[in-house]
């Protein structure tokens, strides 16, 4: 059977960002299970004079549109996480799109683009080197890989959860018995201690759902990011 690994953009946000995807994630695919989340980290350059999330919010509110945050492009998870944070925290930030993370990280370290809403693998080096600090993780619980970093809610900002996620799906019409078997095997793999450890090493958190649970999750994520994108006035990419 042909399977597809779906993620936040192609399965949810891109339904609003593009006029025509050429496919419908809910009609053309059979959900199997989620298997990983990459929680967004709110990171700042060590050159920025803030040590906590609430300090950062106060600092940014006093400097509307003066603080830059980097991403790998318009409509990326990092960009949308930044837009979402602006809406939740009542801030005005400036988005700086890069072609890739390798271009962004030196500017984060230098402090010229002192903010980011990033996955851990993208910023692990400057965090480990003390050139950047993580203010919070945008998740309901702390990351296994960063147990000392508070959640956004613990750090003073409620209702801010954002992550990249990975899911396994099959073509529409795949027999239910096959979907059920694939779900069973994927759930078992995610719960295997060695696999779980590898997922954490990649800066993610293992997870799983039923096929029905994944369908509901994709639908809710589509609505969530549609509302965030529309509120921000981000025009369709194409």
N, C-alpha and C positions, 0 to 999 in steps of 0.2 A: 504494500500500500504506500502511496505517496503521502507524506506528512509535511506539515509546515510549522515552523517556529514563529509564532506571532508575538508582537511586542506593542508597547503603548501607542507608538505613532501609527503604524499600519493598521492596527485593530481598532483604534479609538480616535485619537486627536486628528488624524489625517482625514477623517470623514468630514470634518469642518474646514480643514486647511486646503483641501483640494476640491475643485468643482466636480471632478469625475475620477474616482479611483480606478474604475474599470472592474471593480469587484465589490461585493457587499459582505463585510465580515460576518454578519449575522445570518445571511441567506445562503452564502456560497461555501461556508465551512462548518464542519462539525466540531464543536469544542470537546477537548479531551480533559485537560487539566492545566492549571497554572503550575509552574515548578520553581520560579525564582522571582524575587523582588530585589531591585537595586534602589534602596532608599536614597533620596536626595539629601546631601549634606549642605548646610549653609556654611560656607568657608570664607574667610577673609585673610588678606595679607597680614603678616605680622607687623607690617609698617603702619597698619591702621590702628589708631589708639582706642580700640574697644576690646573688651575681654569677655563680654557676655552678649546674648541676643538682645536683651532689653537695652543695653548700652548702645548697641548698633542701631536699633530702631530710633532711639532718641537722636543719635548722631546723624542718621540719614534724614530724619524729619527736619532737622535744622539746616539741611543742605539739599533741598529738592533738586533732582535731576543732575546733581554734581557727582554722584557715586556711580561708577561704571561696573557692570557685571558682564562676564564673558560666557559665551556658549559656542557650540559648533554650528550655529546657524539659526535663522528664523524658523520657528516652528519646532525646533528640537526640544527634547525633554528639559534640557537646562534652561532654555529660553522661556518655555511655558511655566516652569517652576518659579522662575523669577517674576514673571507676570502675575502668577497666582499669589506670590508672597507680597507683591505690591498691593494687591487688592485686599488681602487679609490684614496686613499691617498698616495700611493707609499711607504708603510711601510713593514717592516718584523717583525711580531709578532710571539709569540709561543703559540700554542693552547694546553690547558690542559683539557682533557676530564674527567668528573666526572660521577659517576653513577646517581647522583641526585643533585638537587639544594641545599638541606640541607647540603651536603658535601662542596659545593662551597662557600656558603655565608660566613662562618667563615674565609676562606682564603682571600676572597675579603676584609673583614673588617680588617684583620691582615696586609694586604698589600703584602702577599706572591704571590698572584695571583691578582694583583691590577686593573684588567680591565675586563669588561664584555660587551657583546652585548645581552641585556636581555629584556624580557618582564617586564612591571612594577610589576605585582604580585610577581615575583621572587625576586625583590630587594626593595620592598616598605619599609620593616622594616629598613634596614640600611640607606636608603635615609631619612626616617623620623627621625631616630636617629642621623643623622649627621655623620654616619660612612662611608658613600659613597656619591658621588655627581653625578648628571646627567649632562653630558656635552652637550648633544643634543638628539633629537629624529629623527629617520631616516624616516621621513614622509614629505609630501608636506605641511602639516599644523601642528600647535602645538596640543598637546593632550589636550582634555577637562579636564582631571584629573591633568595635569601639565602645566597650562597655562604660567608659567614663564620660562619653559625650551624651548630654541630655537630649531628650526629645524636645521638639519645638514647644509642646504644651508645658513640659517641665521647666523650660527656659522662659516661659512667659507669653508665648503666642499660641493661642488655641485655634483649633480648626484649620491647621495647616499640615496636611499629609500629602506627599507627592513622591512618586517612585517610578522608575522604569520597571517593567515586568516582562517576564517571558512565559509563554504558554505554548502548549502543543495542540495542534488542530489537524483535522483530516478533511478531505474534500466532502462536499455535501453528498449525501446518499451513502456514505460508508455505513455498512451494517452496524446496527446498535450493539450486537454481540462483539464485534471487533473494537468498537469504541470503548466498550466496557472493559475488554481485556487490556487494551492499551492504557486505559486509566489505571487499572489495577497494577500493571507493571511499572508505570511511571511513579505512582504513589509509593510503591515499594522501593524504587530506586532513590527517590528524594529522602526517604526515611532511613536509608542505609547510612550508617555512621561515616563511612569513608566518603561517600558521595556528599553528604551534608557538610563534611569538613572541607571538601574541595569547593563547594558553593560559597562557603564563608570566606575561603582564601581569595575568592574572586571579588570580594566586597559586596556579596549579596546575602540574602536570607532565603533558605529553602522554604517552599510552601506547596500546598496541593489543594485541589478542589474536586468535587464531582463534576461531570460534564455539565449538569444543570447549573451548578454553582458558577462555573466559568462563563456560561452564557449570560447569567445575570450580572456577573462582574463586568464583562465587556460592555453590556448595555449601560450600566451605571457609569463606567469610565467614559463612554462616548458622550453621555449627557453632561458629566462634570466638565470635561475639557471643552465641549461645545460652548457651554455657558461662560467659561473663563475666557476663551478666545473671542467670543462675541462681545463680552463686556469690555475687553481691552481694545476692540476695534481692529484686530489683526486681519488684514485682507487675505483672501485666498491666495495661495502661492501660485496656483495655475488653475 
